[in-house]
């Protein structure tokens, strides 16, 4: 699974780890994140992420 990086702050979404603080379980691919997903570091929208 591909990692995605926030273009605003550089935070990396790693599918293997998920985002437990945002109720995203490990193993969730970026494409399956909810539409309202926001970067936990800076609040940028899902559209602000690029494949690493």
C-alpha positions as a Markdown table, in Angstrom:
| # | Residue | x | y | z |
|---|---|---|---|---|
| 1 | Unk | 0.0 | 0.0 | 0.0 |
| 2 | Unk | 1.2 | 3.5 | -0.9 |
| 3 | Unk | 2.0 | 6.1 | 1.6 |
| 4 | Unk | 0.6 | 9.6 | 1.1 |
| 5 | Unk | 2.2 | 12.9 | 2.3 |
| 6 | Unk | 0.4 | 16.1 | 3.3 |
| 7 | Unk | 1.6 | 18.8 | 0.9 |
| 8 | Unk | 1.0 | 21.4 | 3.6 |
| 9 | Unk | 2.9 | 20.1 | 6.6 |
| 10 | Unk | 4.7 | 16.9 | 5.4 |
| 11 | Unk | 2.7 | 14.4 | 7.7 |
| 12 | Unk | 2.8 | 11.0 | 6.1 |
| 13 | Unk | -0.3 | 8.7 | 6.1 |
| 14 | Unk | 1.0 | 5.1 | 6.4 |
| 15 | Unk | -1.8 | 2.6 | 5.6 |
| 16 | Unk | -0.2 | -0.1 | 7.6 |
| 17 | Unk | -0.5 | 2.0 | 10.7 |
| 18 | Unk | -3.8 | 3.7 | 10.0 |
| 19 | Unk | -4.7 | 6.7 | 12.1 |
| 20 | Unk | -6.0 | 5.3 | 15.4 |
| 21 | Unk | -6.6 | 8.8 | 16.9 |
| 22 | Unk | -9.0 | 9.4 | 14.1 |
| 23 | Unk | -10.6 | 5.9 | 14.3 |
| 24 | Unk | -8.9 | 4.8 | 11.0 |
| 25 | Unk | -7.8 | 1.2 | 11.6 |
| 26 | Unk | -4.4 | -0.2 | 10.5 |
| 27 | Unk | -4.6 | -1.6 | 7.0 |
| 28 | Unk | -6.9 | 1.2 | 5.6 |
| 29 | Unk | -5.7 | 2.3 | 2.1 |
| 30 | Unk | -5.7 | 6.0 | 1.5 |
| 31 | Unk | -8.4 | 5.6 | -1.1 |
| 32 | Unk | -10.7 | 4.2 | 1.5 |
| 33 | Unk | -10.4 | 7.1 | 4.0 |
| 34 | Unk | -13.6 | 9.0 | 4.5 |
| 35 | Unk | -14.3 | 12.1 | 2.4 |
| 36 | Unk | -14.0 | 14.3 | 5.5 |
| 37 | Unk | -10.6 | 13.0 | 6.5 |
| 38 | Unk | -8.3 | 15.8 | 7.5 |
| 39 | Unk | -4.5 | 15.8 | 8.3 |
| 40 | Unk | -4.2 | 15.2 | 12.0 |
| 41 | Unk | -1.2 | 17.6 | 12.1 |
| 42 | Unk | -2.5 | 20.7 | 10.3 |
| 43 | Unk | -6.1 | 20.0 | 9.3 |
| 44 | Unk | -5.6 | 20.0 | 5.6 |
| 45 | Unk | -8.2 | 18.2 | 3.5 |
| 46 | Unk | -7.7 | 14.8 | 1.9 |
| 47 | Unk | -7.2 | 16.6 | -1.5 |
| 48 | Unk | -4.0 | 18.1 | 0.0 |
| 49 | Unk | -2.2 | 14.7 | 0.0 |
| 50 | Unk | 0.1 | 13.3 | -2.7 |
| 51 | Unk | 1.6 | 9.8 | -3.1 |
| 52 | Unk | 5.0 | 9.6 | -1.6 |
